[in-house]
Amino acid sequence: MREGILPLAVMERVIKTVANYRVSNGAKIALRDVLEEKGIEISKRAKVYAEHSKRTTLKEEDIKLAAKQK
């Protein structure tokens, strides 16, 4: 099993905000993997926006704009 960046306890809390069910370890791991993958994609696009603006700092608007892209 690979180590993720996001803690599994947080994944459980996220799931429980919409479903007050018990949460399997596999469900927590699956959600973590999906969110981390999506977060990496968004971060890569945001980096391009910052570079285009000749900045070395990612800003809130970079992330928001990147998240809107498909």
Backbone torsions as a table, in degrees:
resi	resn	phi	psi	omega
1	MET	NA	132.0	-179.6
2	ARG	-84.1	151.5	177.0
3	GLU	-82.1	134.8	177.5
4	GLY	-100.7	170.5	177.7
5	ILE	-81.5	-42.7	-177.7
6	LEU	-83.9	137.3	-179.6
7	PRO	-71.9	143.3	-179.9
8	LEU	-65.0	-30.5	178.8
9	ALA	-62.2	-36.1	177.9
10	VAL	-68.4	-39.4	178.3
11	MET	-60.7	-40.2	178.2
12	GLU	-63.2	-42.7	179.4
13	ARG	-64.4	-39.0	178.5
14	VAL	-61.8	-48.6	-179.7
15	ILE	-61.9	-42.8	-177.1
16	LYS	-69.5	-15.0	176.8
17	THR	-69.4	-22.7	179.5
18	VAL	-111.9	-19.3	-178.4
19	ALA	-144.1	113.0	179.9
20	ASN	-82.2	58.9	178.8
21	TYR	-111.7	164.3	168.7
22	ARG	-68.6	150.2	-175.4
23	VAL	-122.1	124.1	179.7
24	SER	-73.1	157.1	177.6
25	ASN	-61.2	-38.2	179.3
26	GLY	-62.7	-38.4	178.2
27	ALA	-65.2	-41.1	179.1
28	LYS	-63.5	-43.7	-179.5
29	ILE	-65.0	-42.9	-179.6
30	ALA	-62.0	-45.1	179.0
31	LEU	-63.9	-43.2	178.5
32	ARG	-58.2	-46.3	-178.2
33	ASP	-61.9	-43.4	-179.9
34	VAL	-64.9	-46.4	-178.8
35	LEU	-65.6	-39.2	178.9
36	GLU	-66.6	-41.4	179.0
37	GLU	-62.1	-46.4	178.8
38	LYS	-63.8	-40.7	178.9
39	GLY	-62.3	-38.0	178.3
40	ILE	-67.6	-43.1	178.0
41	GLU	-59.8	-46.6	180.0
42	ILE	-63.2	-42.4	-179.6
43	SER	-63.1	-38.8	178.4
44	LYS	-64.4	-43.0	178.4
45	ARG	-66.5	-40.2	179.3
46	ALA	-62.5	-36.8	178.2
47	LYS	-61.2	-40.3	178.3
48	VAL	-62.4	-42.1	178.6
49	TYR	-63.6	-41.8	179.0
50	ALA	-65.3	-42.6	178.9
51	GLU	-63.4	-39.2	178.8
52	HIS	-61.6	-33.4	178.0
53	SER	-87.2	7.2	179.6
54	LYS	58.9	40.4	176.9
55	ARG	-116.0	153.8	174.0
56	THR	-108.6	7.7	178.8
57	THR	-116.9	126.6	173.2
58	LEU	-77.7	132.6	-179.4
59	LYS	-110.7	165.7	179.3
60	GLU	-52.0	-44.1	-177.4
61	GLU	-66.2	-30.1	175.7
62	ASP	-62.7	-46.0	-178.8
63	ILE	-65.7	-45.8	-178.7
64	LYS	-62.7	-43.0	179.0
65	LEU	-64.9	-44.0	179.5
66	ALA	-63.7	-35.3	-179.7
67	ALA	-69.0	-26.9	179.2
68	LYS	-75.5	-23.2	-178.6
69	GLN	-74.8	151.7	178.2
70	LYS	-103.9	NA	NA
